Amino acid sequence: MTVRSSFNRLRALTYKETIQLLRDRRTLMLFFLLPTIQLFLFAYAVSLTVYHLPTVLVDQSLDTRSRDFIHALVSSSYFDIVDTAQNEQQVIEAIDAGRAKAGIIIPPDLASQVERGQGNVLILLDGSDSFSVSSGYNAASIIAQKYSLDLMAEKVTTTGNPSAAAMLIGSGPVITSTRVLYNPDIKDLVFILPGLIALIMQNIIVAHAAVAVVREREVGTLEQFLATPMRPIEMIIAKLIPGLVVVMLDLAFILVLGVFWFGVPFSGNIFLFAGLSILFIISGMGMGLFISTFSKTQRQAQQFSAVLNMLSMLLTGFIYPRTTMPFWAQGIGDLIPLTYFIRIIRGIITKGIGLTFLWTDALALIIYACIALGLSAILSKKRLD
């Protein structure tokens, strides 16, 4: 009889929460509109590879060799020559003023250096922009390597002596080849989109759940709960179910956009993805409800959610690799469910791996959900203070 009474109370509370959620048209609109806007902004406006770096050129050689090298840099689309200068100091001043992100300084004797196999071109990069530095450095290295290979081919053609060409570019007998797994075209979106979906979902989940309990206290409806035989865990579960359904629909909508609109391949098992997504949503809602239970006002709950979102951007591996973080930063990231789900969603969508490799992260989400929901139920005491 007790179990049946508990089920009836849970059903009534769930019905009440569902009606309340459906009547809040603005919240429902934000559930679907805000993730779509964020997805399009990140997909079209955010790129880890920076092209068309504004570049200041110092060409002290002014010969065929320097023009060929400049043409190779500009043709790569990584560097755009926006101005010329006379010396290194003027290049630094242009970078300091924000007119340029890079500078290219070609020495006056480049042609003779090339003939000796010791061509040296100085490229200055703005170190205050890490993505520009990374893109510019990698591009310059690749272009210089290709330019050396072109010179070797030219030397072989003109002299018919391969050994002389090898000495020209300082190459050895070892040749390396590289193959990129899962993302052979090295598209940023393939890396960003799975983590972005997870981040957007957590933002929505936590923001919605974080005001769930404190809103009842502010509007006075918590008094009605005090007059019922409701248990704290029943209230927590009742607030969880409607949000879980809506967020799953939202997740499906964003995933369809990512796969069919942005062309990010889905390589894994969709049912495994759905099951582990439910675990993540429950974990995120547990965290949001936990925030809600000790927050005094909705504004305070929103502030806690904003702090969590900032930590999630920095410490969960969304953009920056966790392996390079200090131990204490990794420890903070381990307290956020997004850390585990990012590995899960990238593993399923990008790599197509299964539960054999993801079971530890899935277990972490299960433990996290149980602890967060349990603490929320314990803190949700039947009192108004």
Residue pairs with C-beta under 8 A, 6 or more apart in sequence:
5 229
6 231
6 234
9 228
9 229
9 230
9 231
9 234
10 234
10 237
10 238
13 230
13 234
13 235
13 238
14 237
14 238
14 241
14 242
16 238
17 238
17 239
17 241
17 242
18 241
18 242
21 27
21 28
21 242
21 243
21 246
22 28
27 208
28 246
30 204
31 204
31 208
31 246
31 247
31 250
32 250
32 253
34 200
34 204
35 200
35 201
35 204
35 250
35 253
35 254
36 253
36 254
36 257
38 196
38 200
39 193
39 196
39 197
39 200
39 254
39 257
39 258
42 192
42 193
42 196
43 189
43 192
43 193
43 196
43 262
46 188
46 192
47 188
48 131
48 134
48 188
48 191
48 192
48 319
49 131
49 135
49 186
49 188
50 78
50 101
50 129
50 131
50 132
50 134
50 135
50 136
51 77
51 78
51 135
52 77
52 78
52 79
52 80
53 78
53 79
53 80
53 100
53 101
53 102
53 132
53 135
53 136
54 80
54 82
54 99
54 100
54 101
54 102
55 73
55 79
55 80
55 81
55 82
55 100
55 101
55 102
55 103
55 104
56 81
56 82
56 83
56 84
56 85
56 90
56 91
56 94
56 95
56 99
56 100
56 102
56 103
56 104
57 70
57 81
57 83
57 84
57 85
57 103
57 104
57 106
58 84
58 85
58 86
58 87
58 88
58 90
58 91
58 103
58 104
58 105
58 106
59 66
59 70
59 84
59 106
60 105
60 106
60 107
60 108
61 106
61 107
61 108
61 109
61 110
61 111
63 110
63 111
64 111
65 110
65 111
65 114
65 119
66 106
66 110
66 111
68 147
69 106
69 110
69 121
69 147
70 81
70 104
70 106
72 143
72 146
72 147
73 79
73 104
73 140
73 143
74 80
74 81
76 139
76 142
76 143
78 135
78 136
78 139
78 140
78 143
79 102
79 104
79 136
79 139
82 99
82 100
83 94
83 99
83 100
85 91
85 94
85 103
88 103
88 105
88 122
88 124
91 100
91 103
91 105
91 124
92 103
92 124
94 100
94 103
95 101
95 102
95 103
95 124
95 126
100 126
101 125
101 126
101 129
101 132
101 136
102 123
102 124
102 125
102 126
102 132
102 136
103 123
103 124
104 121
104 122
104 123
104 124
105 121
105 122
105 123
105 124
106 121
107 113
107 120
107 121
107 122
110 119
110 121
113 119
113 120
114 151
114 168
115 168
117 167
117 168
117 169
117 170
118 170
121 144
123 136
123 140
125 132
125 133
125 136
125 137
126 132
126 133
127 133
148 168
148 169
148 171
149 169
151 165
151 168
151 169
152 165
152 166
152 168
152 169
152 171
153 165
155 161
155 164
155 165
155 168
156 162
156 165
159 165
180 186
182 190
182 267
182 350
182 351
183 190
183 191
183 350
189 262
189 264
190 264
190 265
190 350
191 346
191 350
192 319
193 258
193 262
193 264
193 349
194 264
194 342
194 345
194 346
194 349
194 350
195 317
195 318
195 319
195 342
195 345
195 346
196 318
197 251
197 254
197 255
197 258
197 345
198 280
198 318
198 338
198 341
198 342
198 345
199 312
199 313
199 318
199 338
200 254
201 247
201 250
201 251
201 254
201 277
201 280
201 281
201 284
202 280
202 284
202 309
202 312
202 337
202 338
202 341
203 305
203 309
203 312
204 247
204 250
205 243
205 247
205 281
205 284
205 285
205 288
206 284
206 285
206 287
206 288
206 291
206 305
206 308
206 309
207 288
207 302
207 305
208 243
208 247
208 285
208 288
209 239
209 240
209 243
209 284
209 285
209 286
209 287
209 288
209 289
209 291
209 292
210 288
210 289
210 291
210 292
210 295
210 301
210 302
210 304
210 305
211 292
211 298
211 301
211 302
212 239
212 243
212 288
212 289
212 292
213 235
213 239
213 289
213 292
213 293
213 376
213 380
214 292
214 293
214 295
214 296
214 297
214 298
214 300
214 301
215 298
216 222
216 225
217 384
218 297
218 298
222 384
223 384
225 235
225 382
226 382
226 383
226 384
230 382
231 377
232 376
232 377
232 378
232 380
232 381
232 382
233 373
233 377
235 380
236 289
236 373
236 376
236 377
236 380
237 373
239 285
239 289
240 282
240 285
240 286
240 289
240 373
243 285
244 278
244 281
244 282
244 285
247 281
248 274
248 277
248 278
248 281
251 277
251 281
255 266
258 264
259 265
259 266
264 349
265 349
265 350
266 349
267 348
267 349
267 350
267 351
267 352
268 347
268 348
268 349
268 351
268 352
268 353
268 354
269 348
269 352
269 354
272 348
272 354
272 355
273 345
273 348
273 349
276 341
276 344
276 348
276 358
276 362
276 365
277 341
277 345
279 362
279 365
279 366
279 369
280 337
280 340
280 341
280 344
280 365
282 365
282 369
282 373
283 337
283 341
283 365
283 368
283 369
283 372
284 337
284 338
286 368
286 369
286 371
286 372
286 373
286 376
287 308
287 336
287 337
287 368
287 372
288 305
289 372
289 373
289 376
289 380
290 372
290 375
290 376
290 379
291 301
291 304
291 305
291 308
292 301
292 376
293 375
293 376
293 379
293 380
294 379
295 301
295 304
308 336
311 332
311 333
311 336
312 318
312 336
312 338
313 319
314 320
315 322
315 325
315 329
315 330
315 332
315 333
315 336
315 339
316 322
316 333
316 336
316 338
316 339
316 342
317 333
317 339
317 342
317 343
318 338
318 342
322 329
322 330
322 333
322 339
325 333
333 339
337 365
337 368
337 369
340 361
340 362
340 364
340 365
340 368
341 361
341 365
343 358
343 361
344 358
344 361
344 362
344 365
347 353
347 357
347 358
348 358
355 362
